[in-house]
Amino acid sequence: MYETNYHRPKDLAEAQSLFASAAEGRYLAGGMTLLPTMKQRLAAPSDLVDLGRLEALKGIAVTTDTVTIGAAVTHAEVAGSSEIQAALPALSALAGQIGDPHVRHRGTIGGSLANNDPAADYPAAVLALGATLRTTQRELAAEDFFQGLFTTALEEGEILVSVSFPIPSRAAYAKFPNPASRYAMAGVFVARMQDGDVRVGVTGAGQDGVYREASFEAALAGNLTPAALDPLTVDPDGMLADLHGSAAYRANLVKVMAKRAVAAASG
Ligand SMILES: Cc1cc2nc3c(=O)[nH]c(=O)nc-3n(C[C@H](O)[C@H](O)[C@H](O)COP(=O)(O)OP(=O)(O)OC[C@H]3O[C@@H](n4cnc5c(N)ncnc54)[C@H](O)[C@@H]3O)c2cc1C
């Protein structure tokens, strides 16, 4: 066993100050990734700074053109929010497919994005919708936030506060889940934005984590139908390959999931 100090700060300033004074601090949200990592001895923080109860990271706000979600909002809250179901149903449906009920009631959108697992679901929506991520220091565009496997633009001690999603005119998410973990083997979020742009975010499949599939976006612009993707193939180069599936298998899955998402978005 090793000792870990647990802190429950009252606000963001205290959280950052506790983090700064720790020998090796880590923020804790729902613990759905961090605690298993600690159990496996892959992380041994001297101090855990619990963000899960901070009011500044809670809450869902919906306007006519934006959905803003606090970083400590759980997947179950996103899935169950009647406001999000009305404004951005593809996002509540995505949240409802994450893991199992335990994971959805403890895991948070902020923890998921800060962790940037290449098979996590939210990054596909954040990138496809061109969301804005607000931190204790600044605002970041989705394109600048994700920086490769398990890597984000967050700096040491910086806290993700909330995520704002522009409301698209149409959107849907289709995911092929790993049957054991429920993480995405391939997950594709397709959105037609209010200005007519079509954006496609892909998770679970790319070697560098979440990415936009430009060839699909070009084919779907002006023709948001599954048939528009028929002539295209995804290059297996750059796809993840592991015991769950080869690169060629994942490349095919990306196209199949994209067609399902387009059918759902345009139906
Ligand atoms: C069995 C299982 C199945 C799962 N299936 C899926 C799935 O199908 N799809 C999917 O997308 N995910 C899945 N997950 C992951 C789940 O979605 C969690 O949300 C994710 O692991 C993050 O957990 P958490 O919010 O509890 O964050 P924690 O584990 O507490 O923290 C994760 C990391 O983020 C940092 N962090 C947390 N909050 C902030 C913040 N506000 N600012 C800065 N840094 C922060 C922490 O320091 C830590 O490094 C699964 C997890 C498990 C255990």
The ligand as an SDF file (V2000), in Angstrom:
LIG
                    3D

 53 58  0  0  0  0  0  0  0  0999 V2000
  -15.8700   -0.4450  -17.1680 C   0  0  0  0  0  0  0  0  0  0  0  0
  -15.7610    0.8950  -17.8460 C   0  0  0  0  0  0  0  0  0  0  0  0
  -16.3780    1.0730  -19.0780 C   0  0  0  0  0  0  0  0  0  0  0  0
  -16.2780    2.2900  -19.7330 C   0  0  0  0  0  0  0  0  0  0  0  0
  -16.8740    2.4310  -20.9480 N   0  0  0  0  0  0  0  0  0  0  0  0
  -16.7730    3.6060  -21.5970 C   0  0  0  0  0  0  0  0  0  0  0  0
  -17.3940    3.7830  -22.8680 C   0  0  0  0  0  0  0  0  0  0  0  0
  -18.0870    2.9250  -23.3970 O   0  0  0  0  0  0  0  0  0  0  0  0
  -17.2300    4.9820  -23.4760 N   0  0  0  0  0  0  0  0  0  0  0  0
  -16.5080    6.0060  -22.9130 C   0  0  0  0  0  0  0  0  0  0  0  0
  -16.4040    7.0690  -23.5040 O   0  0  0  0  0  0  0  0  0  0  0  0
  -15.9360    5.8690  -21.7060 N   0  0  0  0  0  0  0  0  0  0  0  0
  -16.0420    4.7010  -21.0310 C   0  0  0  0  0  0  0  0  0  0  0  0
  -15.4890    4.5870  -19.8060 N   0  0  0  0  0  0  0  0  0  0  0  0
  -14.7970    5.7530  -19.2030 C   0  0  0  0  0  0  0  0  0  0  0  0
  -15.8090    6.6530  -18.4720 C   0  0  0  0  0  0  0  0  0  0  0  0
  -16.5400    7.3010  -19.4790 O   0  0  0  0  0  0  0  0  0  0  0  0
  -15.2420    7.7810  -17.5640 C   0  0  0  0  0  0  0  0  0  0  0  0
  -15.9340    8.9550  -17.7440 O   0  0  0  0  0  0  0  0  0  0  0  0
  -13.8700    8.1740  -17.8300 C   0  0  0  0  0  0  0  0  0  0  0  0
  -13.1100    7.0500  -17.4460 O   0  0  0  0  0  0  0  0  0  0  0  0
  -13.4420    9.3690  -16.9520 C   0  0  0  0  0  0  0  0  0  0  0  0
  -13.7720    9.0470  -15.6300 O   0  0  0  0  0  0  0  0  0  0  0  0
  -14.1240   10.1300  -14.5690 P   0  0  0  0  0  0  0  0  0  0  0  0
  -15.0080   11.1730  -15.1260 O   0  0  0  0  0  0  0  0  0  0  0  0
  -14.5760    9.3950  -13.3660 O   0  0  0  0  0  0  0  0  0  0  0  0
  -12.6940   10.8420  -14.3130 O   0  0  0  0  0  0  0  0  0  0  0  0
  -11.4990   10.3930  -13.3400 P   0  0  0  0  0  0  0  0  0  0  0  0
  -11.2000    8.9600  -13.5010 O   0  0  0  0  0  0  0  0  0  0  0  0
  -11.7390   10.8920  -11.9560 O   0  0  0  0  0  0  0  0  0  0  0  0
  -10.3450   11.2740  -13.9900 O   0  0  0  0  0  0  0  0  0  0  0  0
   -9.8110   10.9290  -15.2690 C   0  0  0  0  0  0  0  0  0  0  0  0
   -8.6450   11.8720  -15.5990 C   0  0  0  0  0  0  0  0  0  0  0  0
   -9.1320   13.1670  -15.8870 O   0  0  0  0  0  0  0  0  0  0  0  0
   -8.5870   14.1410  -14.9810 C   0  0  0  0  0  0  0  0  0  0  0  0
   -9.6920   15.0720  -14.7290 N   0  0  0  0  0  0  0  0  0  0  0  0
  -10.9420   14.7650  -14.3270 C   0  0  0  0  0  0  0  0  0  0  0  0
  -11.7280   15.8560  -14.3190 N   0  0  0  0  0  0  0  0  0  0  0  0
  -10.9460   16.8840  -14.7290 C   0  0  0  0  0  0  0  0  0  0  0  0
  -11.1950   18.2770  -14.9640 C   0  0  0  0  0  0  0  0  0  0  0  0
  -12.4120   18.8250  -14.7790 N   0  0  0  0  0  0  0  0  0  0  0  0
  -10.1600   19.0460  -15.3850 N   0  0  0  0  0  0  0  0  0  0  0  0
   -8.9420   18.4910  -15.5960 C   0  0  0  0  0  0  0  0  0  0  0  0
   -8.6430   17.1860  -15.4130 N   0  0  0  0  0  0  0  0  0  0  0  0
   -9.6520   16.3990  -14.9860 C   0  0  0  0  0  0  0  0  0  0  0  0
   -8.1120   13.3350  -13.7760 C   0  0  0  0  0  0  0  0  0  0  0  0
   -7.0390   13.9700  -13.1110 O   0  0  0  0  0  0  0  0  0  0  0  0
   -7.6650   12.0470  -14.4320 C   0  0  0  0  0  0  0  0  0  0  0  0
   -6.3710   12.1920  -14.9770 O   0  0  0  0  0  0  0  0  0  0  0  0
  -15.5610    3.3760  -19.1290 C   0  0  0  0  0  0  0  0  0  0  0  0
  -14.9520    3.1970  -17.8800 C   0  0  0  0  0  0  0  0  0  0  0  0
  -15.0530    1.9770  -17.2440 C   0  0  0  0  0  0  0  0  0  0  0  0
  -14.4050    1.8240  -15.8830 C   0  0  0  0  0  0  0  0  0  0  0  0
  1  2  1  0
  2  3  1  0
  2 52  2  0
  3  4  2  0
  4  5  1  0
  4 50  1  0
  5  6  2  0
  6  7  1  0
  6 13  1  0
  7  8  2  0
  7  9  1  0
  9 10  1  0
 10 11  2  0
 10 12  1  0
 12 13  2  0
 13 14  1  0
 14 15  1  0
 14 50  1  0
 15 16  1  0
 16 17  1  0
 16 18  1  0
 18 19  1  0
 18 20  1  0
 20 21  1  0
 20 22  1  0
 22 23  1  0
 23 24  1  0
 24 25  2  0
 24 26  1  0
 24 27  1  0
 27 28  1  0
 28 29  2  0
 28 30  1  0
 28 31  1  0
 31 32  1  0
 32 33  1  0
 33 34  1  0
 33 48  1  0
 34 35  1  0
 35 36  1  0
 35 46  1  0
 36 37  1  0
 36 45  1  0
 37 38  2  0
 38 39  1  0
 39 40  1  0
 39 45  2  0
 40 41  1  0
 40 42  2  0
 42 43  1  0
 43 44  2  0
 44 45  1  0
 46 47  1  0
 46 48  1  0
 48 49  1  0
 50 51  2  0
 51 52  1  0
 52 53  1  0
M  END
$$$$
